Each structure stands twice: as C-alpha cells, then as structure tokens.
C-alpha cells in the first residue's frame, strides 16, 4: 500500500509539473503571437498611413480563402475610397503571411477569425488565433 501511495504521489507531482509547463508554454505562445499580431498591424498602419483601429477594421472586412484573393477582396471594399488599395492589399498579404508563418492556420482560417467579431481588439484577435491554432514556438 505504501508503494502505491508513493507512486500515486509521484504521478501527481509529474502531472502537476506537466500542467505547469503547459501553462507556461501556452503563455509564451500567446505572448509571441501577440507580438507578431501587434508588429503586423503596426507595419500595416505605417505602410498605409492608417490608424491601427482602422487597420483592424479593414482586416475585419477581408474575407478570403487564399492569399491570391486578397487583391479582389480589397477592390470590393466600399468605404476606403481615396486610399491606395494596392498598398492595402500588400499590407494585408504581409499580415496574413506573418500569422501563417507562426501558426498552423491558412489564409482562409485567419480571414474567418479576423471577420468573426466586428470591433475586435488585438487581444480578441490573438485569443481567437491562439484558440484555433497550434502556435509554432521557435
């Protein structure tokens, strides 16, 4: 009986350590993904001279299945008159590529996540991206 108790305690400790490591890795994944999304949105903002909330708004309107569809999706946007649509398309593609390179998500899934909730914050986006992906830890 004593051996069983010792084995059970050891197994419980190993499980607790594993859980703690998983939580730490999950936090690192989220922090890394947050940095990637923030950097992508900032680069998009600089490239297009739009405020970051406008960038998030535009990303929330782009529904694509693959990156090749971004240009056509941007052309169909009605409320960005007077803005360089080619520059926006390039910025969107770069944003998607950065997220794709750091998650297991394709352009269609990223688009689905970005368009899922109107008025999303960066935190909302990161949370949904993390939920739907296995973040590649470098």
C-alpha positions in Angstrom: 0.0 0.0 0.0 2.8 2.4 0.8 4.4 1.8 -2.6 1.1 2.6 -4.3 0.8 5.8 -2.3 4.4 6.8 -3.2 3.7 6.0 -6.9 0.5 8.0 -6.8 2.2 11.0 -5.2 5.0 10.9 -7.8 2.5 10.6 -10.6 0.5 13.6 -9.2 3.7 15.6 -8.9 4.7 14.8 -12.5 1.2 15.7 -13.7 1.4 19.0 -11.8 4.8 19.8 -13.3 3.5 18.9 -16.8 0.4 21.1 -16.3 2.6 24.0 -15.1 4.9 23.6 -18.1 2.0 23.5 -20.5 0.6 26.7 -18.9 4.0 28.4 -19.2 4.4 27.4 -22.8 0.8 28.5 -23.6 1.6 31.9 -22.0 4.7 32.1 -24.1 2.8 31.2 -27.2 0.2 33.9 -26.6 2.8 36.5 -25.8 4.7 35.6 -29.0 1.5 35.6 -31.1 0.5 39.0 -29.6 3.9 40.4 -30.5 3.5 39.1 -34.1 0.0 40.5 -34.5 0.9 43.9 -33.0 4.0 44.2 -35.2 2.0 43.2 -38.3 -0.7 45.7 -37.5 1.9 48.4 -36.8 3.6 47.7 -40.1 0.3 47.8 -41.9 -0.5 51.1 -40.2 2.8 52.6 -41.2 2.5 51.3 -44.8 -1.0 52.6 -45.4 -0.9 55.7 -43.1 -4.0 54.5 -41.3 -4.6 54.4 -37.6 -4.3 50.9 -36.0 -8.0 50.8 -35.3 -8.7 51.5 -39.0 -6.3 48.7 -39.9 -8.2 46.2 -37.6 -11.4 47.4 -39.2 -10.2 46.7 -42.7 -8.8 43.3 -41.7 -12.2 42.5 -40.3 -13.8 43.1 -43.7 -11.5 40.9 -45.8 -13.0 37.5 -46.4 -10.6 35.3 -48.4 -9.9 31.6 -48.8 -6.4 32.0 -50.1 -3.9 34.9 -50.3 -4.5 35.2 -54.1 -8.0 36.5 -53.3 -6.8 39.5 -51.2 -6.5 42.0 -54.1 -10.0 41.3 -55.3 -11.4 41.5 -51.7 -9.7 44.9 -51.3 -11.1 46.1 -54.6 -14.6 45.3 -53.3 -14.3 47.3 -50.1 -16.6 50.3 -50.5 -15.6 52.6 -47.6 -11.9 53.1 -48.3 -12.1 55.5 -51.1 -9.0 57.7 -51.7 -6.7 55.1 -50.1 -4.1 53.1 -52.0 -5.8 49.8 -52.5 -2.7 48.1 -53.8 -0.8 49.2 -50.7 -3.6 47.9 -48.5 -3.6 44.5 -50.4 0.2 44.2 -50.0 -0.1 45.1 -46.3 -2.9 42.5 -45.8 -0.9 39.8 -47.5 2.1 40.6 -45.3 -0.1 40.5 -42.2 -1.5 37.1 -43.2 1.9 35.7 -44.1 3.3 36.7 -40.7 0.5 35.0 -38.9 0.6 32.0 -41.2 4.4 31.6 -40.6 3.8 31.5 -36.8 0.7 29.4 -36.6 -0.7 26.3 -38.4 -3.5 28.5 -39.9 -4.1 29.1 -43.6 -5.4 32.4 -45.1 -9.0 31.2 -45.0 -9.0 30.4 -41.3 -7.2 33.6 -40.5 -9.7 35.6 -42.5 -12.5 33.8 -40.7 -11.1 34.7 -37.3 -10.5 38.3 -38.3 -14.0 38.7 -39.6 -15.7 36.8 -36.8 -16.3 39.8 -34.5 -16.8 43.4 -35.5 -14.9 45.8 -33.4 -12.4 43.2 -32.2 -9.3 44.3 -30.3 -5.8 43.0 -30.8 -6.3 40.9 -27.7 -9.5 39.4 -29.1 -7.7 38.5 -32.3 -4.7 37.0 -30.6 -7.0 35.0 -28.3 -9.0 33.6 -31.2 -5.9 32.9 -33.3 -4.3 31.0 -30.3 -7.5 29.1 -29.7 -7.7 27.9 -33.3 -4.1 27.1 -33.9 -1.1 25.3 -32.6 1.4 28.1 -32.4 4.8 27.2 -33.7 7.3 28.0 -30.9 10.7 29.0 -32.3 
